[in-house]
Amino acid sequence: MLRKYNLFFLLVVFIVIGSALSPKFLTIQNFLNLLQQSAVVGIISIGMTFVIIVAGIDLSVGSVLALAGMATALAIPYTGVFGAILLGLIAGAVMGYINGLVTTKLKVPAFIATMAMMVAARGLALLFTDGKPVYNLPESIRFFGKNLFDRIPVSGIIWIVLTILAVLVLRYTTFGRKLYAIGGNPQSAHLSGIQVNRYITYTYIISGVLSALAGIVLASWLTVGQPTAGKSIELDAIAAVVLGGTSLFGGIGGVGGTFVGVLLMSMITNIFNLLGLSSYFQSIFMGAIIVLALVLNRFVISKQTKDV
């Protein structure tokens, strides 16, 4: 039971610590603030979870975020808000498809393929405006960065809805079961009739689209298209997925755990800010958390193997 609910126990521990440090920590408003601050990483982490479940990795999510945000911001005067959002999402899907194609058809390791895309997509984002931000976004695109009833962040609602949909897809659809089968043993999945390369490519497309959506949400929240946005966010997403219990070796994990992992990381950052500690200490502590999560993952996997 401890192995199964360890993340929730850890979450409770940090909630207690945060409450002891500040009376403002355990309030609805602080939770809503955490929800908004976590939404961009959370949306990206959903796609990252799909990729890691099939034993892949996507280092390009931050650059795709920036490219989609810039494409959307630049297209608004010509296509309108809806058309610009659609263009941004299509750009993310294309980037994801290329990642999947290079990984599966050309047999380039995912780490190298997505790192190349990370560099290329960031270069395109900078090229579009010569590295300059796009300001004065219209009011209509700013909806994603606003609050409903002046309190509930729209971005947080989007993240929660997408998390619920992703959980349902992974747990209760044939598509989800095939992804777990591929991550567990791609050779066996292929022999059982699953088109492994196709489904792996699907996960990269999902990751690309969600990264693009995160870029649109971020541009809406900041009210500016920023070509340097999302730098190193891929590390936060991977950390959240691993912390949430998804194995980097594939076949184990889920989006529900990733959601809690993202919240936990935001909560830790919030506590460090309350203590007035610098970001350097935060980075060191977060690195230790990731290593501990990996060790715990290996422990859980070995236990499950022995039980079988």
N, C-alpha and C positions, 0 to 999 in steps of 0.2 A: 504493500500500500504506500509506503514511503517513497519507493521508486516511482510509482505511478503519479503521485501528487506532489512530488518534491518542488516543482516550480511554484505551485500555489502556496505551499508552506513558506517558500522563500519570499513570495510576494507579501504574505502576511507579516513576515519578519520586518521587511523594509517599511511597510505601512506603520507598524508599531514604532519603528525607529523614527520615521518622519513625523509622526504624531507627537512623539516625546520632544523632538527638536523645535517644533513650531505648532502653535494652536491653529494656524491657518492651513496646515498641510491637509488635514482630514476634513476638508470642506467640499461642497459640491462645486463651487467656483474653481477651486484648485484642480479638481478632477477634470472639469471641462477644459481648463487651460492645458492640462497634460494631454487630453484627447486631441486638442487642436495641434499642439506641438508635435505629437506623435503621428499624426495622420499621414504625412508625406512618406515618412519611413515605413509606416504601417502598410500603405498601399503597395509600395515597392516590395515589401517583404512577403506579401501574398504571392506575387509572381515568383519571387526567389524560392519560396517553399516548393512550388510546383517543379521548378528546375532541379532543386536539390533532391527531391523525392526520387527522381529518375537518375540520381547520382551525377548530375551535372553541376555547373556553376555559371553565374552570369556576372562578369565584372563590368559590363557596359551599362548597367542600369542608370548610374549617375549621369553619364554622357547622353544617353537617350532621353533622360528627363530634361536636360538642358536643351537638346536639339528640338524636342517636341514643344517645349515652352516657347522657344524662339520662333519656331515655325508658326505656332498659333498666334503669337503676338504680331508677327509681320503680316500674316494673312488676313487679319480682321478687317482692315480697310477695304480689301478687295472681295472677300467672300462672306463677310458678316461673321458674327460670333459662332453660329452653329457650324457653318462651313469651315471656319478656322479650327474649331475643336475637332471636327471630323478629320481634317488634314493632319493635325497633330497626332491623333490616334492612329491614323494610317501610317504615318512616318514611324511610329513606334512598332507597329506590326511588321513593317518592312524590315526594320533593323533586327527584330526578333527572328523573322524568317531567314534572314541572311545568317544570323548566328547558328540557327538550327541546321541550315543547309551546309555550312562550312564544317560544322561539328560532325554531322552524320554522313554526308556524301563524300566530303573530301577527307574525312577521318582526322581532322585537325583536333588536338585535345581542346576541350572546352575552355580551359584556362587561357590558352594561347589565342583561340578564336575570339573569345569575348574581350580579351585584353586589346586585341587589334581593333575591334569595334569600338571599344572605349576611347581609344586614341582618335580614330577616324570620325566618330560622331561628335566628339568634342571639337575637333578641327572644323567640322561643318557648322557647328553652332557659332563658333567664333568667326568663321568666314562670312556668314550671312550679313553681319553688321560690322565687320572689321573689329570685332571684340567689344563693341559698345552695347550697353543695355538699351532696351526698347521701353520708353516711358509712355505715360498718358494712355494707359489701356482704358477702353470704354467701361462705363458702369456695369453693363450687362455681363461682362466676363468676370467682374469682381464678385459675383454671387457666391462662387465656390469658397471664397475667403471670408465670407461674412458669417454672422451668427443669426440663427432663428430665435425670435423672441428676445433678441439682444443677449442671449446667453449660450445657446446650444450651437456649437460650430458645425457648419454645413460639411466641412471637410471630415470632421469626426463621424458624422452620420454616414457619409459615403464609405469611409473605411469600415465601419461596423457592418453595413449592408453587404459590402463586397466580401468581408470575412465570413458572414453567414452563408452567402452563396457558395463560396469556395469550400467551406466545410461540408455543405450538402453535396457538392459535386464530387469531392474526394471520398466521402463516406458511402454515398448511396447511388452512385452511377457506375455504369460499366467503364466509362472513361477513367474515373478515379481508380477503380480496381486494376485497370490495365497499367496505370502509372506506377502503382505500388509493385505490381508484378515485374515491370521492367527494372525498377530500382532494386528489387530484391535479387533478381537473376535474369539479366537480359537474354542470355542464351536459352533458358527454359521458356521465357516469354515468347521468343521467336519461334521455338519449336511448337508452342501451343497455338500458333497462328496469329499472334499479335504483330502488327507492323511496327516494329520497335522504332525505326528511324522516323516514321511519320509522327508517332506520338511524342517522341523527344522534341521534334521540331515544333509541335503544338505547344509544348511547355515554354519554349523560348519565345514564341509569338505571344503567349499570355503574359510572359514577363515583360516583353517589349511594350505591349499595349498598356499594362498597368504602370510601367515606368513613365510612359507618355502622359497618362492621366495624372500621375503624381506631379509631373512637370507643369501641367495646365493648372492644377490646384495650387501649386506653389506660386506660379506667376499671378494667379488671381489673388492670393493672400498678400503677396508683396506688392501687387499692382505694378509690376515691372517684369519684362522678359529679360532674364539675366543669363548670358552665355556661359558664365562660370558657375552657375548653380549646380548643386548636387555633387560637388567634388567630395570624394571619399564616402559618399552615402552608401555605396555598395558594401563597404565594410560594416556599417551599422546594420544593414539589412541581413547580411550573412550572420553577424553576431546574434541578431534577434532570432533568426531561424534556428540556429544551433542551440541557443539558450532555451528556445521553446521546445526542444526535444527532437527535432528532425536530424537524422543522422546524415553526415556528409557522405557516407558510403551508400546512401539511397535505401528506399524501401520502407523506411520507418519515419513516422512523424506526422504532422498535420498543421493546418492553418490556425486552429484554436490555440495550440501551444505557442505559435508564432505571435499571435495577438497579445498573449500574456507576456511573452518575451519582450516585445516592443514597449509595452507599458512599464515593465520592470526596469528596462534600461532608462526610460524617461524619468521614472521615479528616482532611480539612483542619481541621475544628473541633477534632479530637483533637490534632493537631499544634500548633495555636495554644494550646490549653490547656497542653500540655507546655512551651511557651515562656513561659507566664504572661502572654500578651497579653490585653488586654481584649476584650469582645464587640464594641466599636466598630470595632476593627481587623478583626475577623472579618467584620463586615458590609461594610466597604469592600472587602476583598479578594474576598468572595463576589460583590459587585456587579460587580467587574472581571472575574471568571471568567465571569459570565453574559453580559456584553457580548462577551467574546472568543469564547464559544461561539456566539453569534448571528452574529458575523462569519464564523466558521469554517463555520457552516451555509450561509450565503450563498455562500461560496467553493465548498463541495462541490456545492451545487445548480447553480451556474454551470458547473462543470466537467462535471457529469453531462449538462447540457443541450448543451454543446459536443461531448461524446463521441457523443451521439445524432445 
